[in-house]
Amino acid sequence: MLFFAGLVGGTMNALAGGGSGVTFAALVVSGMPPIIANATNTFAATLGYITGALGYRNHLTAVRRDLVWQVPVAFVGGLLGGWLLLRTDAEIFSAAVPWLLLFATLLFMLGGQLERLAARTSARQLWIIGALALFLTCIYGGYFNGGFGILTLAALSLAGYTQVRTMQGLKLIFATVSSISALVLFIGAGVVDYVGGLAVMAGIGLGSYGAARLTDYVSDKTVRHISLAICIGVTAYAFYVEYG
């Protein structure tokens, strides 16, 4: 079950985002406490982020100069988010999960409006907004992996990026960097379940690379609709588990 969840989640992450919500839900269903499931989800997703980013490498040539300052911002943000997670009470975190997923899903739905807002903003303002949005998004990613890809796409839209495949590649690079920084803390604290994590990781690695290589054959609109439907389903399930 965890391998299949990883396959679905990795495909979603590479195409549009939202896959971490699927894998997190699967880890919780398998019996893991929410904080351990979240840390394990971050561990499992990292390989998929790396393989997915490799699949998008041809679309990142034009933005290499941006990565010089974006990568350190993502690293510090992920480190801060991981630190906050380890200091959160398990019951509070469990109650917050459905709302975090709902927040990410709503932002995904507002992607078009964010792009139009960015188009009316000056270059200097875009840089400031983009840097702040990236930092806050990576804090979120270090704290809770579910919905991170969706939030990153929203942050990139606010920063003025419009090329979908370039945005996907940047998203996966930021996810890799912020996840690695958070994992340093999670592994040190002993909150990663390696057996379940490796099962998910195998599925994510395969799904992410394959989906990234196939993006030229799938319309953005189709991917967006499918991913949004899955995100809504995962969010509804999280509310049912916590409050049903």
C-alpha positions as CSV (number, residue, x, y, z in Angstrom):
1,M,0.0,0.0,0.0
2,L,2.8,2.4,0.9
3,F,4.7,1.7,-2.3
4,F,1.5,2.4,-4.4
5,A,0.8,5.6,-2.4
6,G,4.4,6.6,-3.2
7,L,3.9,5.9,-6.9
8,V,0.7,8.1,-7.0
9,G,2.3,10.8,-4.8
10,G,5.5,11.0,-6.8
11,T,3.6,11.3,-10.0
12,M,1.5,14.1,-8.6
13,N,4.5,16.0,-7.1
14,A,6.3,15.9,-10.5
15,L,3.3,17.1,-12.5
16,A,1.6,19.6,-10.3
17,G,1.9,19.0,-6.5
18,G,-0.2,17.6,-3.7
19,G,1.3,14.1,-3.7
20,S,2.8,14.5,-0.2
21,G,-0.8,14.7,1.1
22,V,-1.5,11.3,-0.3
23,T,1.6,9.7,1.1
24,F,1.2,11.3,4.5
25,A,-2.4,9.9,4.7
26,A,-1.1,6.5,3.7
27,L,1.5,6.5,6.4
28,V,-1.1,7.5,9.0
29,V,-3.4,4.8,7.9
30,S,-0.5,2.3,8.3
31,G,-0.5,3.1,12.0
32,M,2.2,5.8,12.5
33,P,1.6,8.7,14.9
34,P,1.1,11.9,12.9
35,I,4.5,13.5,13.8
36,I,6.4,10.3,12.9
37,A,4.4,10.0,9.7
38,N,5.2,13.5,8.8
39,A,8.9,13.1,9.4
40,T,8.9,9.8,7.5
41,N,7.0,11.4,4.7
42,T,9.8,14.0,4.4
43,F,12.4,11.3,4.4
44,A,10.5,9.3,1.7
45,A,9.8,12.3,-0.5
46,T,13.4,13.5,-0.8
47,L,14.5,10.9,-3.3
48,G,11.4,11.8,-5.5
49,Y,12.2,15.4,-5.3
50,I,15.8,14.7,-6.5
51,T,14.8,12.4,-9.3
52,G,12.0,14.8,-10.4
53,A,14.4,17.8,-10.5
54,L,16.7,15.8,-12.7
55,G,13.9,15.2,-15.0
56,Y,13.3,18.9,-15.3
57,R,17.0,19.9,-15.6
58,N,16.6,21.1,-19.2
59,H,14.0,23.6,-18.1
60,L,16.2,25.2,-15.4
61,T,19.0,26.6,-17.5
62,A,17.5,30.1,-17.7
63,V,17.1,30.5,-13.9
64,R,20.4,29.2,-12.6
65,R,21.4,32.7,-11.3
66,D,18.2,32.9,-9.2
67,L,19.1,29.6,-7.5
68,V,22.3,31.2,-6.1
69,W,20.2,33.0,-3.5
70,Q,17.1,30.9,-3.5
71,V,18.8,27.6,-2.3
72,P,20.2,29.2,0.9
73,V,16.8,30.7,1.7
74,A,15.1,27.3,1.2
75,F,17.7,25.6,3.4
76,V,17.2,28.0,6.3
77,G,13.4,27.9,6.0
78,G,13.4,24.1,6.0
79,L,15.6,24.0,9.1
80,L,13.4,26.4,11.0
81,G,10.3,24.4,10.0
82,G,11.8,21.1,11.2
83,W,12.8,22.7,14.5
84,L,9.2,23.9,15.0
85,L,7.7,20.5,14.3
86,L,9.9,18.8,16.9
87,R,8.6,21.3,19.5
88,T,4.9,20.9,18.6
89,D,2.6,18.7,20.8
90,A,1.4,15.6,18.9
91,E,-2.3,16.3,19.5
92,I,-2.0,19.9,18.4
93,F,-0.2,18.8,15.2
94,S,-2.8,16.1,14.5
95,A,-5.6,18.7,14.8
96,A,-3.8,21.1,12.6
97,V,-3.2,18.7,9.7
98,P,-6.6,19.0,8.0
99,W,-6.4,22.8,8.1
100,L,-2.9,22.8,6.7
101,L,-4.1,20.6,3.8
102,L,-7.2,22.8,3.3
103,F,-4.9,25.9,3.1
104,A,-2.7,24.3,0.5
105,T,-5.7,23.1,-1.6
106,L,-7.3,26.6,-1.6
107,L,-4.0,28.2,-2.7
108,F,-3.8,25.6,-5.5
109,M,-7.3,26.6,-6.6
110,L,-6.3,30.3,-6.6
111,G,-3.2,29.8,-8.9
112,G,-4.7,31.7,-11.8
113,Q,-5.5,34.7,-9.7
114,L,-2.0,34.8,-8.2
115,E,-0.5,34.8,-11.6
116,R,-2.6,37.8,-12.7
117,L,-1.7,39.6,-9.5
118,A,2.0,39.1,-10.2
119,A,1.6,40.4,-13.7
120,R,0.5,43.8,-12.2
121,T,3.4,44.0,-9.8
122,S,6.8,45.8,-10.4
123,A,10.0,43.8,-10.7
124,R,11.4,45.0,-7.4
125,Q,8.2,44.2,-5.6
126,L,8.1,40.8,-7.2
127,W,11.7,40.0,-5.9
128,I,10.8,41.0,-2.4
129,I,7.5,39.1,-2.4
130,G,9.1,36.1,-4.0
131,A,11.9,35.9,-1.5
132,L,9.5,36.2,1.5
133,A,7.0,33.7,0.0
134,L,9.8,31.2,-0.7
135,F,11.1,31.5,2.9
136,L,7.7,31.1,4.5
137,T,6.8,28.2,2.1
138,C,10.0,26.4,3.0
139,I,9.3,26.9,6.7
140,Y,5.9,25.2,6.0
141,G,7.7,22.4,4.1
142,G,10.1,21.7,6.9
143,Y,7.2,21.7,9.4
144,F,4.6,19.8,7.3
145,N,5.4,18.1,4.0
146,G,1.8,17.7,2.8
147,G,0.8,20.4,0.3
148,F,4.3,21.8,0.1
149,G,4.5,21.5,-3.7
150,I,1.2,23.4,-4.1
151,L,2.3,26.2,-1.8
152,T,5.6,26.5,-3.7
153,L,3.9,26.8,-7.1
154,A,1.8,29.6,-5.5
155,A,4.9,31.3,-4.2
156,L,6.5,31.1,-7.6
157,S,3.4,32.6,-9.2
158,L,3.6,35.5,-6.8
159,A,7.3,35.9,-7.7
160,G,6.4,36.4,-11.4
161,Y,7.3,33.0,-12.8
162,T,5.0,31.8,-15.6
163,Q,6.7,28.9,-17.4
164,V,5.0,25.9,-15.9
165,R,7.9,23.4,-16.4
166,T,10.5,25.8,-15.0
167,M,8.3,26.3,-12.0
168,Q,8.0,22.5,-11.5
169,G,11.7,22.2,-11.6
170,L,12.3,25.0,-9.2
171,K,9.6,23.6,-6.9
172,L,11.4,20.2,-6.8
173,I,14.8,21.8,-6.1
174,F,13.4,23.9,-3.2
175,A,11.6,20.8,-1.8
176,T,14.9,18.8,-2.0
177,V,16.9,21.5,-0.1
178,S,14.3,22.3,2.6
179,S,13.6,18.5,3.2
180,I,17.3,17.7,3.6
181,S,17.7,20.5,6.1
182,A,14.7,19.3,8.1
183,L,15.8,15.7,7.9
184,V,19.0,16.6,9.7
185,L,16.9,17.4,12.7
186,F,14.3,14.5,12.3
187,I,17.0,11.8,12.0
188,G,18.8,13.3,15.0
189,A,15.6,13.1,17.0
190,G,14.9,9.5,16.0
191,V,11.4,10.3,14.6
192,V,11.8,8.6,11.1
193,D,10.3,5.1,10.4
194,Y,12.8,3.8,7.9
195,V,10.9,0.7,6.9
196,G,7.7,2.5,5.9
197,G,9.7,5.4,4.5
198,L,11.7,3.2,2.2
199,A,8.5,1.6,0.8
200,V,7.1,5.0,0.0
201,M,10.5,6.3,-1.3
202,A,10.7,3.5,-3.9
203,G,7.3,4.4,-5.3
204,I,8.0,8.2,-5.2
205,G,11.3,7.8,-7.0
206,L,9.8,5.8,-9.8
207,G,6.7,8.0,-10.1
208,S,8.5,11.3,-10.0
209,Y,11.1,10.6,-12.6
210,G,8.7,9.0,-15.0
211,A,6.1,11.8,-14.6
212,A,8.7,14.5,-15.1
213,R,9.9,12.9,-18.3
214,L,6.3,12.6,-19.6
215,T,5.2,16.2,-18.9
216,D,5.6,17.2,-22.6
217,Y,2.8,14.8,-23.5
218,V,0.2,15.8,-20.8
219,S,-1.7,19.1,-20.9
220,D,-1.3,21.4,-17.9
221,K,-5.1,21.8,-17.6
222,T,-5.6,18.0,-17.3
223,V,-2.9,17.6,-14.7
224,R,-4.2,20.5,-12.7
225,H,-7.8,19.1,-12.7
226,I,-6.7,15.6,-11.6
227,S,-4.3,16.9,-8.9
228,L,-7.0,19.2,-7.6
229,A,-9.5,16.4,-7.3
230,I,-7.0,14.2,-5.4
231,C,-6.1,17.1,-3.1
232,I,-9.8,17.7,-2.3
233,G,-10.2,14.0,-1.6
234,V,-7.2,13.8,0.7
235,T,-8.3,17.0,2.6
236,A,-11.8,15.7,3.1
237,Y,-10.4,12.4,4.4
238,A,-8.2,14.2,6.8
239,F,-11.1,16.2,8.2
240,Y,-13.2,12.9,8.5
241,V,-10.4,11.1,10.4
242,E,-9.8,14.1,12.8
243,Y,-13.4,15.3,13.3
244,G,-15.7,12.6,11.9
